[in-house]
Amino acid sequence: MTLNRRDFLKVSGAGVAITLTGCSSQPSSGKSASMAKPHVVVVGAGFGGATCAKYIRQWGPNVDVTLIEPNDKFVSCPLSNWVLAGMKNLDFITHGYDNLPKHGIKMVKDYVTGIDVEKRVVTTKGGAKISYDRLVLAPGVEILADSVKGFKEAEAAGKVVHAWKAGPQTALLRKQLEAMPDGGTFVMSVPTAPYRCPPGPYERACLVASYFKQAKPKSKIILLDGNPDVASKPALFKGAWSELYAGMIDYRPNNAPFAVDGNTMTVSTEFDQVKGDVLNVVPKQRAGEVCDLAGARNDSNKAWCTVNLATFESTTAPNVHILGDSVLSNLPKSGHMATNHAKVCAAAIVELLAGRQPDPMPVVANTCYSAVSDSTAGYVANVFRFEAGKGYVTQPGGGATPKGDELNFTYAESWAQNIWADMLS
Ligand SMILES: Cc1cc2nc3c(=O)[nH]c(=O)nc-3n(C[C@H](O)[C@H](O)[C@H](O)COP(=O)(O)OP(=O)(O)OC[C@H]3O[C@@H](n4cnc5c(N)ncnc54)[C@H](O)[C@@H]3O)c2cc1C
């Protein structure tokens, strides 16, 4: 039998009512267990969390959803490099959460500080205790500031930033670049993989070079990469460096910083000690702190979360699903991918709450545009299907553009507008 969407929602609603015995005994709505709807709590309203909350409500209208996020507004990392280059301002990449309650999502402005996996309760900084039937953690990454000696002090003094979470640090780095004299040096580092947004650092180098070419043409960029080679779209970026920015970008692979000094404005690696006028050090990362509260930062380095990739349920914390950058997998850590995790997870949760089997072979896609100048961009795009025992297998087709062009630059901006609308409108 095939189900159309209307039938699916009817069955979904009925199924949810039947499986109430599986719900937590303390529904946050205060209704008695027999009356209560299943309750999903989502932590983090970024790409993964906001999308997951919205799609659970769309596909499972009988499921209550609470979304917990400390920030008033979402600031997008995609296109934040455009802000650094003066191509857009911070307002352009900042979006409110006003539309999410219209989907029936309960927004809670708070920060999760505790998780009791057995009792299925999260605790917040503001003192709330919220019960759940299923919990979704989508906290993005934790920046390991201590992994680079002196970074914390230099960051606290406002001298060196990572700007790897868009917001105030993006604005500060832009100001530092604007204040840099012509002929100055911008030193930037790339952490060893895995890290958030593999092409992001190389796009940043291109766009800062594009800005320098117009505003401070005697300036230089030193790019210290912890990886042995450009970790994503190498043809696109290396082509741009030689064709558009010849002599401007000094690329040094296998050169991760271990120390930074904000007073002498020096970065130290195993091989080099380089001075700069503006330093942009991006330390190593791991899954967001909240994953550790659930005991879900469980790979061999206790850095990332392993999940059942068909449902995104943690392999160690039952009823806890993890999305986006925090997940360990062969899939790229991108906003686009986080929204795809979110949809697979939302569908799986609706099925599980209705007592049915989730799709055993979900499909996800990734599209990532990178601008290489203020008018040209390239992309990488791939489709992956989950196969038990293998994980996500890349499907035929897809690939990356070897060179940026103007049409893809317009697509890059449309992509951002569309994905922001998908998650937040
Ligand atoms: C410079 C740069 C450029 C990028 N460009 C692109 C691009 O072009 N395309 C692309 O697809 N991706 C891009 N990315 C990657 C993209 O930003 C990330 O992959 C994406 O943000 C991951 O989504 P997420 O949901 O895992 O985390 P996030 O979007 O970071 O959301 C996490 C949310 O969780 C909240 N949170 C954390 N802890 C708690 C807690 N304890 N309680 C409550 N809330 C909490 C945070 O406040 C945050 O709002 C870029 C990244 C960077 C840095």
The ligand as an SDF file (V2000), in Angstrom:
LIG
                    3D

 53 58  0  0  0  0  0  0  0  0999 V2000
   33.5740   30.7510    7.9620 C   0  0  0  0  0  0  0  0  0  0  0  0
   32.5670   29.6490    7.7720 C   0  0  0  0  0  0  0  0  0  0  0  0
   31.9290   29.5210    6.5500 C   0  0  0  0  0  0  0  0  0  0  0  0
   30.9870   28.4980    6.3710 C   0  0  0  0  0  0  0  0  0  0  0  0
   30.3800   28.3870    5.1480 N   0  0  0  0  0  0  0  0  0  0  0  0
   29.4830   27.3980    4.9400 C   0  0  0  0  0  0  0  0  0  0  0  0
   28.8270   27.2890    3.6840 C   0  0  0  0  0  0  0  0  0  0  0  0
   29.0340   28.0820    2.7600 O   0  0  0  0  0  0  0  0  0  0  0  0
   27.9300   26.2750    3.5360 N   0  0  0  0  0  0  0  0  0  0  0  0
   27.6520   25.3900    4.5290 C   0  0  0  0  0  0  0  0  0  0  0  0
   26.8250   24.5070    4.3180 O   0  0  0  0  0  0  0  0  0  0  0  0
   28.2800   25.4650    5.7330 N   0  0  0  0  0  0  0  0  0  0  0  0
   29.1860   26.4400    5.9560 C   0  0  0  0  0  0  0  0  0  0  0  0
   29.7990   26.5450    7.1920 N   0  0  0  0  0  0  0  0  0  0  0  0
   29.5940   25.4890    8.2010 C   0  0  0  0  0  0  0  0  0  0  0  0
   28.3190   25.6900    9.0380 C   0  0  0  0  0  0  0  0  0  0  0  0
   28.2990   26.9530    9.6490 O   0  0  0  0  0  0  0  0  0  0  0  0
   28.2330   24.6240   10.1220 C   0  0  0  0  0  0  0  0  0  0  0  0
   28.5090   23.3670    9.5720 O   0  0  0  0  0  0  0  0  0  0  0  0
   26.8210   24.6300   10.7480 C   0  0  0  0  0  0  0  0  0  0  0  0
   26.6430   25.8430   11.4600 O   0  0  0  0  0  0  0  0  0  0  0  0
   26.5970   23.4290   11.6450 C   0  0  0  0  0  0  0  0  0  0  0  0
   25.2730   23.4490   12.1090 O   0  0  0  0  0  0  0  0  0  0  0  0
   24.9430   22.9310   13.5950 P   0  0  0  0  0  0  0  0  0  0  0  0
   23.4660   22.9370   13.6990 O   0  0  0  0  0  0  0  0  0  0  0  0
   25.7110   21.6970   13.8740 O   0  0  0  0  0  0  0  0  0  0  0  0
   25.5630   24.0550   14.5400 O   0  0  0  0  0  0  0  0  0  0  0  0
   25.2350   25.6230   14.6430 P   0  0  0  0  0  0  0  0  0  0  0  0
   24.6270   26.1240   13.3930 O   0  0  0  0  0  0  0  0  0  0  0  0
   26.4920   26.2590   15.1280 O   0  0  0  0  0  0  0  0  0  0  0  0
   24.1450   25.7220   15.7850 O   0  0  0  0  0  0  0  0  0  0  0  0
   24.4430   25.3750   17.1080 C   0  0  0  0  0  0  0  0  0  0  0  0
   23.4960   26.1250   18.0410 C   0  0  0  0  0  0  0  0  0  0  0  0
   23.4680   25.4560   19.3070 O   0  0  0  0  0  0  0  0  0  0  0  0
   23.4260   26.4320   20.3310 C   0  0  0  0  0  0  0  0  0  0  0  0
   23.9180   25.7820   21.5550 N   0  0  0  0  0  0  0  0  0  0  0  0
   25.1390   25.2690   21.7820 C   0  0  0  0  0  0  0  0  0  0  0  0
   25.2000   24.7310   23.0180 N   0  0  0  0  0  0  0  0  0  0  0  0
   23.9820   24.9010   23.5850 C   0  0  0  0  0  0  0  0  0  0  0  0
   23.4260   24.5750   24.8650 C   0  0  0  0  0  0  0  0  0  0  0  0
   24.1350   23.9480   25.8120 N   0  0  0  0  0  0  0  0  0  0  0  0
   22.1240   24.9200   25.1140 N   0  0  0  0  0  0  0  0  0  0  0  0
   21.3790   25.5330   24.1550 C   0  0  0  0  0  0  0  0  0  0  0  0
   21.8660   25.8740   22.9350 N   0  0  0  0  0  0  0  0  0  0  0  0
   23.1490   25.5730   22.6690 C   0  0  0  0  0  0  0  0  0  0  0  0
   24.3000   27.5630   19.7930 C   0  0  0  0  0  0  0  0  0  0  0  0
   24.0200   28.7930   20.4410 O   0  0  0  0  0  0  0  0  0  0  0  0
   23.9530   27.5580   18.3080 C   0  0  0  0  0  0  0  0  0  0  0  0
   22.8920   28.4460   18.0240 O   0  0  0  0  0  0  0  0  0  0  0  0
   30.7060   27.5810    7.4190 C   0  0  0  0  0  0  0  0  0  0  0  0
   31.3610   27.7360    8.6490 C   0  0  0  0  0  0  0  0  0  0  0  0
   32.2760   28.7510    8.8410 C   0  0  0  0  0  0  0  0  0  0  0  0
   32.9420   28.9050   10.1740 C   0  0  0  0  0  0  0  0  0  0  0  0
  1  2  1  0
  2  3  1  0
  2 52  2  0
  3  4  2  0
  4  5  1  0
  4 50  1  0
  5  6  2  0
  6  7  1  0
  6 13  1  0
  7  8  2  0
  7  9  1  0
  9 10  1  0
 10 11  2  0
 10 12  1  0
 12 13  2  0
 13 14  1  0
 14 15  1  0
 14 50  1  0
 15 16  1  0
 16 17  1  0
 16 18  1  0
 18 19  1  0
 18 20  1  0
 20 21  1  0
 20 22  1  0
 22 23  1  0
 23 24  1  0
 24 25  2  0
 24 26  1  0
 24 27  1  0
 27 28  1  0
 28 29  2  0
 28 30  1  0
 28 31  1  0
 31 32  1  0
 32 33  1  0
 33 34  1  0
 33 48  1  0
 34 35  1  0
 35 36  1  0
 35 46  1  0
 36 37  1  0
 36 45  1  0
 37 38  2  0
 38 39  1  0
 39 40  1  0
 39 45  2  0
 40 41  1  0
 40 42  2  0
 42 43  1  0
 43 44  2  0
 44 45  1  0
 46 47  1  0
 46 48  1  0
 48 49  1  0
 50 51  2  0
 51 52  1  0
 52 53  1  0
M  END
$$$$
